[in-house]
Amino acid sequence: MRITCLVGAALLAGLANAASVEEKPAAPLQPSERWEVMRADVVGDAEIRDGSALYAFEAPFRAYDAAMVPLHIIQAPGAPDVARLTIVIDENPAPVAAEFDLGPAMQPLDLELRVRIDAYSNVRAIVETVDGETYMTGGFVRASGGCSAPALKDQAASMAALGEMKLRLLEAAPAQSGVRRTAQVMLRHPNYSGLQLDQLTQLYIPAKFVDSLELRQGGETLFTMSGGISISEDPT
């Protein structure tokens, strides 16, 4: 399902989420054989620099809900602007959770989203800057079973609300134009992973997920996202 959101509001600064987060932050990235195997498929032969001082990564040490794990990526003052952001969850069946192509209005980056985590895993935020450099930050998150966890709503309820969207501005309108604001964009969609069982039939629910999202303000693209089964139900 490809979704286009038109935002008739002041510039969007980020996507907020309402999921519970433990105060203790994720552990540092751990050695990962799986990452070494797939690294070239994700970034090619690009040199990856340490981005932890430039792009803060926030995630819980232990997820409250493995099917809705909140992530927050924040660009530090003076850090290079971001052209593309790729979220990788090493141990997921589909490790590349999302790829964001970002417009100028999303700079400096301040983005939140929710993902599924299938097993204890490194979660990586890979940044490609506007000047062509590649940086990586991230953390090790303790969560399991998120990709096969039952959906919160039954299929009939999910299908009835499929594709509904809501925009919530989190700050009062500024007195002057051109001021960044933070907003929450919510999309009704079960984002079925293909690994979940129907609780009545005990058959697997076919995969049905948002694979493309575009957010615009007027004629200006804020970002486009290519997603998959690792994005949570009701993407926010």
N, C-alpha and C positions, 0 to 999 in steps of 0.2 A: 504494500500500500504506500503510495507516494502522497504526501501531504504538503500543502502550501499554506502557511500562516501569513496573513497580512496584518501588520500591527500599525494601527493609526494612533500612535502615541509618541512621546519623546523617546530619545535614543535608548535602546535596551542595553543595560550593563551586565545582566547575568540572568541565569535561571536558578531560582531558589527552590529548595525542596523542603518538604515537611517531615521527612523520615527522622526517626530517632537516631542520634549519634552518641556513642559513648565519648566521654571527655578524653579518655586515653587515646592518643593517636596511633595510627598504624606503625608497625615496626619498619625499620629500613628494608630496602630491597634485599632479597636473599639470592645466593647462587642458584641458577636454574638451568638444567640441561635442556629443558624444553625451549626456553628462550634462545639458547644458542643454536638450536636446530632451526627455529623459525625466524631468527633475526633478519636474515637476508631477504626473506619474503616480505617482511614488514618495512624495512628501511633501505633495502638494497645494500650497496657498498658505502653508504654515507658514514662518515665519522660521527659517532655519538658522543656529545660532550655532557658533562655533569650539569644538569639544570636545576639542582635542588636550591641553589641560592637565588635563582632568577624566577622560578615558577613554583610557588608553594603548592604542595599536594596535601590535601586533608581527606582522611578516611578513618573509620573507626578501627581500633586495635582488634576488636571482636565485634562482628556485625550483629545487631539486634535482630535483623531479618535478612537471611542470605539472598532472598529474592528481591530485596529492595535496599541495596547497600548505597549510601550516599557518598558521592565523591565531589570534591571542590578543588578547582584549579585556579590559582590567583597569580597574575603577573606582577612581579615586584616593580617598584618605581625604577625607571632607567633600563629595565630589561628590554631586549629587542621585541618588537611587535610580532605577533603570531600569525602566520599565514595558514597553517594547518595544525590541528591537534588530533592525535590518534590515541585512543584508549585501548590498552592491551591487557587482558587478564590471562596470564600464562596457562593456568590449569583448566580453563573453560573449554567445552567442546568446540566453540567458535571463539578463539582467543581475541581476535580483533573485534572489540565490542562496538566501537563507533569511530568514525572519521569526520571531523568538523573542518570545513573550509570557511574561513572567517573573513568578513569584510572589514573595512576601516572603522566602521561605527562600533565594532566590538572590541576596539583597542582602547586602553589596555584590557587584557582578558580577565574576566571574573565570571566563571561558569560553574554551575552545579548541575549534576544529573544523578540518576539512580541506576544501578546495574545489578545483574545477577552474578553471583559467584558460586561455582559448583564445588570447589574444594579449596582448602587453604592455599593461597596463591599470592604471588606478586601481582600488583596492579600497577601498570606503567602509564604515565602520561608522556607521550613523545611529541615534542614541539618542533615544527619546521618554521623557522623565522622568515620574515619578509626578505632578509638578506641572504637566505639560502643555507643557514646553519641548522644543525639538528641537535637538540638537547633532550635529555630524558630525566624525569623525576618520577617518584612513585613510592610505594610502600607495600609491606607484606600484610595481608588482611586475613584474619582467621574467620572463615565462614565456609559452610558446606551445604550442598543440596539445593542451591538456589535455582539452578536451571531446570530441575525436575519438580520443584515445589508446586503444589496445586495452586491454581489461580484463586484470587480472593472472591471472585464472583462466579456464578454458574454461567455456562455458555450462552444461555438465552438472554440473561441480563447483559452480558458483555456485548453480544451482537446487537442488542436493542440500542445501545448507546455508542456503538462503534463510530469513531471519527469525530465525536463531539469535541470541541476545543474551548478553552477558557483562558483569558488573559487577566491576570491580577497585578495591578501596579502596586508596588510595596512602599512607595514614597509619594508624598504630596506633589502636585504639579509645581515645578519651579516658576519663579516670576519671569525669568528670561528664557528665550529659546536656546536650543543647542546644548542644554545641560543633560548629562547622562542620568538615567533613572534605572532602578532595579525592578525587574518584573518577573513574574512566575507564569510560564506557559505550560498549560496542562492539556494533555491529549488522552481521550478515552480510547483505550485499545488494550486487549488482553496480552498482546505480544506473545502468543503461544510459541513455545520453543520446539515443539515436536517431541519433547521428552517427558511431558506431563501425562498422567493417567486420568481419564474420566472416572470420577469417583463412583459412578453408577454402573457403567459398562465394563470398567477396568481395561478399556482399550486406550491406546495412545491417542491424544488429541492432535490432529494434523497441525503442523507448523503454520502459523499465520502471524506475521509480524510487520512492523513498519520498517521499510528498508530505505526510505528517503524522506527527509523533512527539510523544508525550506522556510526560513523566517525572513520576512521583509518589512521594512517600514517605507511605505510609499513605493518609489522605484528603487530604493536602496536595499541591497541584500545584506542582512546582518550575518547570517550563516546558512550554510547547507550542511546537513548531516546524512551520512550513509551509515545505517545501523543494521542490527541483526538480532539474534535470539538472546544476546547477553544484555540488552537493554530491558529494564524492568517493565512489568505491567503498568498500564496507565503512565506512559513516559511524561516526565516533568522536568 
